[in-house]
C-alpha cells in the first residue's frame, strides 16, 4: 500500500491508523498537526482514521524559537 507523506511516496506493509503511523515514526504527538487528503485532522480522530491506498499526509511539527 502506498501513501504520500510530505510529498514523498511511502510504502506501508499493512493498513494502520493515523495514530499508529505517527507513533511508528517516533513523532512527539503533542507537537504535530496532520493534514489528511487536504483536511486538518483533530487529534481525537487519529485513532479511528485508517490510512488507505493513495492517501496524502502532510505532517507539520511545531518548532519554538525566536
Secondary structure as UniProt FT lines:
FT   STRAND          2..5
FT   TURN            6..7
FT   STRAND          8..11
FT   HELIX           18..24
FT   TURN            25..26
FT   HELIX           29..31
FT   STRAND          32..36
FT   TURN            37..38
FT   STRAND          39..41
FT   HELIX           43..45
FT   TURN            46..48
FT   TURN            53..54
FT   STRAND          56..61
//
